Structures are given as structure tokens and as C-alpha cells.
Amino acid sequence: MKRQRGSQSLEFAMIALPFVLLLLVVFELTRFLWINMVFDSAVNQAMRVARVMPPAYAADQSVKEKIASYPLLEEEKVELSAPRYAGFVSDLAHYRMTSATQAKLGQYTVNYHFSFLLIPKLSEVWKESMTLQRVMVVAYDH
């Protein structure tokens, strides 16, 4: 009986640590999927905002602010590329750009840099995998 005194503690430690790690992984994965869905909604709403504004720097800032206004999204993690303006979809495909005043279409690339909540340093290791990216093409209403 004396030789088995610590065996229950050892068995608990062997089971508890992997179980806690599994719970942390499930939490972070769920959070990643949730933020991904929120990011999709934010980009869709920002596309609607961009559509009714004339192409300009102020419109680009409005798009970024609209995305960052959604819950769970942090403004400093939202990255909006400079838009590519074109007259037709084929011009976008062949990289024939036009000026903002003549643009009928605008293509924006939006990135969101996701980071783990519980282990933020881990996000730096997988930075490429943890970046959510959406490309939106906007047809302007002017």
C-alpha cells in the first residue's frame, strides 16, 4: 500500500496536462473561426461603404474604419492595400490601371493579422498562416 501512495497523483498529472492543452487548442481554434466570420462580415459591409463613395484616400480610410469598427477586430491589425483602379474587369485582370477619377472598379486587398490570445508569441511563428486575407472588387456607383 505504501508503494502506491503517489500513483494517483502521477496518473492525474499525466491526464490533466494533455486535457488542459486540448482545451486551450479548442478555445483558440474556436476563436480563430469566430474572428474569421466577423472579418468576412466586416469586409462585406466595408465593400458596401466603398461602393457609394467616390474613389479617394478618404474613402479608403472609411473602409478601414468600417472594418475596424466590428467587435473582436483591432484597428492596428487591419491592413488595407492601396486600391487598384480600372475601367473594366479585364483591365484588372491584365493590370491595366486607370486614375481614381476615371475608375469604375476598385480592387482592395484587406489583411487581418490574427494573434493567439493565450500564447501571443506563437502567432509570430506562424505569421503567414495567421493572416486572414480578402480581396474585394468594388463597382462604384458614380
N, C-alpha and C positions, 0 to 999 in steps of 0.2 A: 504494500500500500504506500509506503514512503517513497518508493522509486517513481510512482506515477503522479506525485503531487503537482508538478509543474506541467504535466502533459496537456491539461485543459487550457491553460494559458497559451501554450505554444500553438495548439490547434486553433484557438480563437485568433491569434495573430496571423496565422497562415491563411485563414479565411477572410478576416476583416480587411486586411490591406488590399487584396485584389478587388474585393467588393466595393470599397470606397473609391478606388481608382476607376472601376467600371461606372459608378455613379457620376464621377466627375466627367468622364468621357461622354456619357449620355447627356449630361447637363450642357456641356459645351457644344455638342453636335446639335442639340435642340435649339440652342441659342443661335447658332450659325444659320440653321434653316429658317428660323423666325426672322432674323435680320435680313436674310436673302429675300423673303417675301415682302417685308416692309420696304426694302430697297427697290424692288420691282414696282410696287405701288407708287413710291415717291418719284421714280423716273417716269412712269406713265403720266402722273399729274404734272410734272415739270414739262413734259412734252406738250401738254395742253396749254400751259402758260406760254411756252416759247412760240407756239403756233400763232397766237393772236398779237404778238409784239413784233415790231419791225426788227430785223437783224441788227444788232449793235452790242457794244460792250455792256450796256445797262441791262439788256435782255439776257445776256449770258449770266450776269450776276443774279438776276431774278430766278433763273433756272437753278443755279447752285443754292440760293437761299431757300427755294421751294423744297428741294431735296433734303437739305439740312434741317428743315422745319419738322420733319417727320420724327415721331418718337423712336428712340433707340439709335438714331443716326447722329453722329457727331460731325459738326461742320468741318473741323480740321482734317477729318479723314475722307471728305468728299473731294474728288479731284475732277475738274471739268476741263477737257481739252479745248483748244481753240477750234471753233467750228469751221468746217469746210463748206463753202457756199457754191451752189451750182444752179443752172437753169433747168436741167433735166436729170433723171435718174442715170441715164447713160453717161452724162458728164461726171457724175460722182464716181461711177464705176471705172471710168478711164482717167480719173484725176485731172479733169479739165475744170478748173475752178473759175469763179467769177467774183465780182465785187459784192459786198453786202447790199449795196443799193439795188443791184440787178438780180439778186438771188430770189429764186422761187423755192429752193430747197436748202436746208442746212443739215449737216451731219455732225452730231456731237458724240463724243466718247466720254462716258462717265465712269469713274472708278471709285470704289469704296474700299478702303483698307481695313479689313476686319481684324480684330485682335481678340485673343482669348481673354476672358475676364479673370480667371483664376491663375493662369500662368501666362502673363503677357510676353515674356521672353520667348516663349515657344512660337509665337506669331512671327517673330523676326526670322526664325529658322525656315519657316515655310511661307515666306512673304509672297512669293509668286502664287501659291495655291490659295492664299487667304485674301486675295484681291478679287472683289466682285466687279465685273465689268459689263456695261451695257452700251450698245451703240444705238443711238436714236436718230432717225431721219425725220425731219420736220418739214412739212409743206406749209409755207407761210400764207396767211390769209390777206395779203395786201394787194 
